[in-house]
Amino acid sequence: MNFLGIIPARGGSKGVPRKNIKMICGHPLIAWTIRAAQDSKLLDRLVVSTEDDEIAEVSRAYGAEVLARPAELAADDIISRDVIAHALKATGAAHSVLFQATSPVRSPGLTDRVITAFTSGEWESMATGFNYALYPPHGVEHRRQDISSVFVNDGSVIVSTAATVLAGSLFGKRAGTLVTTREENVDIDEPFDFWLAEQVLGKVLAEGWDIVPQKVAA
């Protein structure tokens, strides 16, 4: 297997309790990410990694395969790389494609654009995100054109080689970036972010983005 899509979704979210299955624009939050991954033509397999029975049930209802996550990998101090490493070892995939369920806004075809960019060079990883302006401290005069920036990954899509992840890094030394639209940079950590994501989803749906989740037939 070449590219394994992984959606980490534990049950113990703190900022927005049960956020992975909280309804947004008519569907559970995780369903928007499942749909985005399902639309890829380059993924070989997609799994939702969870220890939570309700999240597993919802994920299956939207057509996703569930990979049971050990309880010790669902603690508060566990990072995404640990979960990805578990999925890679369980499946033997050569590459992981991480989709954060807290980033529900992805333009059609985004996954394959990231994978294509990754395969176009000798990258160890490729991440979506945005350039964040680094302003000088308040009180220091400056010109707008002199402001520098730093790339911030938004969690929408991160492709990594299995070797990089299993060596202890999600990004490695050769880390590529793909800048996405402002709409796609939404990342839900707290209630305000959830409200913002709902507004953005409403906007892009009105613009005709074909990203609405679909339940599988009963």
C-alpha positions as CSV (number, residue, x, y, z in Angstrom):
1,M,0.0,0.0,0.0
2,N,1.3,3.5,-0.9
3,F,-0.9,6.2,0.6
4,L,-2.9,5.6,3.8
5,G,-5.4,8.3,4.9
6,I,-5.7,8.6,8.6
7,I,-8.4,10.6,10.5
8,P,-7.5,10.6,14.3
9,A,-10.7,11.1,16.4
10,R,-10.6,10.4,20.1
11,G,-13.6,10.7,22.3
12,G,-12.0,12.9,25.1
13,S,-11.8,16.3,23.4
14,K,-11.7,19.1,26.0
15,G,-12.1,22.5,24.2
16,V,-15.4,21.5,22.6
17,P,-16.7,18.3,24.3
18,R,-17.5,15.5,21.8
19,K,-16.6,17.9,19.0
20,N,-15.7,15.1,16.5
21,I,-19.4,14.1,16.3
22,K,-21.0,17.5,17.1
23,M,-23.4,18.5,14.3
24,I,-22.3,21.3,12.0
25,C,-24.3,22.3,8.9
26,G,-26.4,19.2,9.1
27,H,-23.7,16.6,9.6
28,P,-21.3,15.4,12.3
29,L,-18.0,17.3,12.2
30,I,-16.0,14.3,11.3
31,A,-18.2,13.5,8.3
32,W,-16.9,16.6,6.4
33,T,-13.3,15.2,6.7
34,I,-14.4,11.7,5.7
35,R,-16.0,13.1,2.6
36,A,-12.9,15.1,1.7
37,A,-10.7,12.0,2.0
38,Q,-13.2,9.7,0.1
39,D,-13.1,12.0,-2.9
40,S,-9.3,11.4,-3.4
41,K,-8.3,9.3,-6.3
42,L,-4.8,8.8,-5.0
43,L,-5.5,7.4,-1.5
44,D,-5.2,3.6,-1.3
45,R,-7.1,3.3,2.0
46,L,-8.8,5.5,4.6
47,V,-9.2,4.8,8.3
48,V,-10.6,6.6,11.2
49,S,-8.5,5.9,14.3
50,T,-10.6,6.0,17.4
51,E,-11.1,4.3,20.8
52,D,-14.7,5.7,21.0
53,D,-17.6,3.5,20.1
54,E,-19.9,6.4,19.1
55,I,-17.3,8.0,16.9
56,A,-16.7,4.6,15.3
57,E,-20.5,4.2,14.6
58,V,-20.8,7.6,13.1
59,S,-17.7,7.1,10.9
60,R,-19.0,3.8,9.6
61,A,-22.4,5.5,8.9
62,Y,-20.5,7.8,6.5
63,G,-18.6,5.0,4.8
64,A,-15.3,5.1,6.6
65,E,-13.3,2.1,7.8
66,V,-12.5,2.2,11.6
67,L,-9.1,1.3,13.0
68,A,-9.4,0.5,16.7
69,R,-7.1,2.6,18.7
70,P,-5.6,1.3,22.0
71,A,-6.8,3.3,25.0
72,E,-3.3,4.3,25.9
73,L,-3.1,6.2,22.6
74,A,-6.2,8.3,23.5
75,A,-4.8,10.1,26.5
76,D,-4.5,13.9,26.7
77,D,-0.7,13.8,26.2
78,I,-0.8,11.7,23.0
79,I,0.2,13.6,19.8
80,S,-1.0,12.9,16.2
81,R,2.4,11.3,15.3
82,D,1.8,8.5,17.9
83,V,-1.5,7.7,16.4
84,I,-0.2,7.8,12.8
85,A,2.7,5.5,13.7
86,H,0.2,3.0,15.2
87,A,-1.8,3.1,11.9
88,L,1.3,2.7,9.8
89,K,2.5,-0.3,11.7
90,A,-1.0,-1.9,11.6
91,T,-1.3,-1.5,7.8
92,G,2.2,-1.5,6.5
93,A,1.6,1.6,4.4
94,A,4.5,3.5,2.8
95,H,3.0,7.0,3.4
96,S,0.5,8.5,5.8
97,V,-2.0,11.2,4.8
98,L,-3.2,12.9,8.0
99,F,-6.6,14.6,8.0
100,Q,-7.5,16.5,11.2
101,A,-11.2,16.2,11.8
102,T,-11.1,19.7,13.3
103,S,-10.4,21.2,9.9
104,P,-13.7,20.6,8.1
105,V,-13.3,23.0,5.2
106,R,-11.3,21.6,2.2
107,S,-11.8,22.6,-1.4
108,P,-12.7,19.8,-3.8
109,G,-9.5,17.9,-5.0
110,L,-7.3,19.3,-2.2
111,T,-6.1,15.9,-1.1
112,D,-4.8,14.9,-4.5
113,R,-3.2,18.3,-5.0
114,V,-1.2,17.8,-1.9
115,I,-0.2,14.2,-2.8
116,T,0.8,15.3,-6.3
117,A,2.9,18.1,-4.9
118,F,4.5,15.6,-2.5
119,T,5.4,13.2,-5.2
120,S,6.8,15.9,-7.5
121,G,10.0,16.2,-5.4
122,E,12.1,14.3,-2.8
123,W,10.0,15.4,0.1
124,E,9.7,13.7,3.5
125,S,6.4,15.6,4.1
126,M,4.0,18.0,2.5
127,A,1.5,20.1,4.5
128,T,-1.3,22.6,3.8
129,G,-1.4,25.9,5.6
130,F,-1.0,29.6,5.5
131,N,1.7,32.3,5.9
132,Y,1.3,34.1,9.2
133,A,2.5,37.6,9.4
134,L,5.2,38.3,12.1
135,Y,4.7,41.9,13.2
136,P,7.3,43.7,15.3
137,P,6.4,44.5,19.0
138,H,3.7,47.2,19.5
139,G,5.3,50.6,19.5
140,V,7.9,49.7,16.9
141,E,7.2,51.6,13.6
142,H,7.4,49.5,10.5
143,R,6.4,49.3,6.8
144,R,4.0,46.6,5.7
145,Q,6.4,45.4,3.0
146,D,9.1,44.8,5.7
147,I,6.9,42.4,7.7
148,S,8.2,38.8,7.6
149,S,6.0,35.7,7.8
150,V,6.1,32.1,9.0
151,F,4.3,29.1,7.5
152,V,1.7,27.5,9.8
153,N,0.2,24.1,8.9
154,D,-3.6,24.1,9.3
155,G,-4.1,20.4,9.8
156,S,-6.2,19.9,6.7
157,V,-3.8,17.5,4.9
158,I,-0.3,16.4,5.9
159,V,1.5,13.7,3.8
160,S,4.5,12.0,5.4
161,T,6.7,9.1,4.6
162,A,6.4,6.1,7.0
163,A,10.1,6.2,7.5
164,T,9.9,9.8,8.7
165,V,7.0,9.2,11.1
166,L,8.5,6.0,12.5
167,A,11.8,7.8,13.0
168,G,10.1,10.2,15.4
169,S,9.0,13.2,13.2
170,L,5.9,14.1,11.3
171,F,7.7,16.5,8.9
172,G,11.3,15.5,8.6
173,K,14.0,17.8,7.3
174,R,12.6,18.1,3.7
175,A,9.2,19.5,4.6
176,G,7.2,20.9,1.7
177,T,4.3,23.4,2.0
178,L,1.2,24.1,0.0
179,V,-0.6,27.4,0.8
180,T,-4.4,27.1,0.7
181,T,-7.3,29.6,0.8
182,R,-8.3,31.5,3.9
183,E,-11.5,29.5,4.0
184,E,-9.6,26.3,4.3
185,N,-7.5,27.5,7.2
186,V,-10.2,27.0,9.8
187,D,-9.1,24.8,12.7
188,I,-11.5,24.1,15.6
189,D,-10.0,24.3,19.1
190,E,-12.7,26.2,21.0
191,P,-16.4,27.1,20.7
192,F,-15.7,30.3,18.8
193,D,-13.8,28.3,16.2
194,F,-16.8,26.0,15.8
195,W,-19.1,28.9,15.1
196,L,-16.5,30.3,12.7
197,A,-16.3,27.0,10.8
198,E,-20.0,26.9,10.5
199,Q,-20.1,30.3,8.9
200,V,-17.3,29.4,6.5
201,L,-19.0,26.1,5.5
202,G,-22.2,28.0,4.8
203,K,-20.3,30.4,2.6
204,V,-18.5,27.8,0.5
205,L,-21.6,25.7,0.2
206,A,-23.5,28.7,-1.1
207,E,-20.6,29.2,-3.6
208,G,-21.2,25.6,-4.9
209,W,-18.4,23.6,-3.4
210,D,-19.2,19.9,-3.8
211,I,-18.1,18.8,-0.3
212,V,-21.3,17.7,1.5
213,P,-21.0,14.4,3.4
214,Q,-23.0,11.4,2.3
215,K,-24.3,8.6,4.5
216,V,-23.9,5.1,3.2
217,A,-27.1,3.2,2.4
218,A,-28.5,1.3,5.4
